[in-house]
Amino acid sequence: MKKFTYTIKDAQGIHARPAGCLVKLVKGLEGTVVTIEKNGKAVNAAKLMMLMGLGIKCGDTVTFTVEGGDEDKAEKAVLEFMTENL
């Protein structure tokens, strides 16, 4: 299991377009489960409506947990996505 935190820098937070792209990325990580947590509530990052339900805004710090499959590769891919897009 890998964990990392990330502070959202995008002025709009995690809105529909980047959320959809993140879900697509996570679904493509075969055999890996990625969860995202905000204020003690964790959801599967592959579930768009659950992800949007967290209401993640600019300045919020979220924690990602990556389990199964190639955790190192998956962690790197998700962190890279977040850095480039949010």
C-alpha positions as CSV (number, residue, x, y, z in Angstrom):
1,M,0.0,0.0,0.0
2,K,1.2,3.5,-1.0
3,K,-0.1,6.8,0.4
4,F,0.5,10.4,-0.5
5,T,-1.1,13.7,0.2
6,Y,-1.8,16.4,-2.4
7,T,-3.0,20.0,-1.9
8,I,-5.3,21.1,-4.7
9,K,-4.0,24.2,-6.6
10,D,-6.7,24.5,-9.3
11,A,-8.9,27.5,-8.6
12,Q,-12.0,25.5,-9.3
13,G,-10.9,22.4,-7.3
14,I,-11.8,19.0,-8.7
15,H,-14.6,19.8,-11.1
16,A,-16.2,17.6,-13.8
17,R,-13.5,17.6,-16.5
18,P,-10.4,16.7,-14.4
19,A,-12.5,14.4,-12.3
20,G,-13.6,12.5,-15.4
21,C,-9.9,12.3,-16.5
22,L,-8.8,11.1,-13.1
23,V,-11.5,8.4,-13.1
24,K,-10.4,7.3,-16.6
25,L,-6.7,7.1,-15.4
26,V,-7.6,5.1,-12.3
27,K,-9.8,2.7,-14.2
28,G,-6.9,2.0,-16.5
29,L,-4.6,0.9,-13.7
30,E,-5.2,-2.8,-13.9
31,G,-5.5,-4.6,-10.6
32,T,-5.0,-1.4,-8.6
33,V,-7.5,0.3,-6.3
34,V,-7.1,4.0,-5.7
35,T,-9.0,5.8,-2.9
36,I,-9.1,9.5,-2.2
37,E,-9.8,10.9,1.2
38,K,-10.9,14.3,2.4
39,N,-11.7,15.1,6.1
40,G,-11.9,11.4,7.0
41,K,-14.3,10.4,4.2
42,A,-12.6,8.1,1.6
43,V,-14.1,7.1,-1.7
44,N,-13.0,4.9,-4.7
45,A,-11.3,7.3,-7.2
46,A,-12.7,5.2,-10.0
47,K,-16.3,6.3,-9.1
48,L,-17.0,9.7,-10.6
49,M,-20.1,10.6,-8.6
50,M,-18.5,9.6,-5.3
51,L,-15.4,11.6,-6.2
52,M,-17.5,14.7,-7.1
53,G,-19.4,14.2,-3.8
54,L,-16.3,15.0,-1.8
55,G,-16.6,18.6,-2.9
56,I,-12.9,19.1,-3.2
57,K,-12.0,22.8,-3.5
58,C,-8.8,24.8,-4.1
59,G,-6.6,24.6,-1.0
60,D,-8.0,21.3,0.2
61,T,-5.5,18.6,1.1
62,V,-6.5,15.1,0.1
63,T,-4.9,11.7,0.8
64,F,-4.5,9.1,-1.9
65,T,-4.1,5.4,-1.1
66,V,-2.9,3.0,-3.8
67,E,-3.3,-0.7,-3.3
68,G,-2.6,-3.8,-5.4
69,G,-1.1,-4.2,-8.9
70,D,2.0,-2.2,-9.5
71,E,1.6,0.3,-6.7
72,D,4.8,2.3,-7.5
73,K,3.7,2.8,-11.2
74,A,0.1,3.7,-10.1
75,E,1.2,6.1,-7.4
76,K,3.6,7.9,-9.9
77,A,0.8,8.1,-12.6
78,V,-1.8,9.5,-10.2
79,L,0.7,12.0,-8.6
80,E,1.8,13.1,-12.1
81,F,-1.8,13.6,-13.2
82,M,-2.6,15.7,-10.1
83,T,0.5,17.8,-10.5
84,E,-0.2,18.6,-14.1
85,N,-3.9,19.1,-13.9
86,L,-4.9,20.1,-10.4
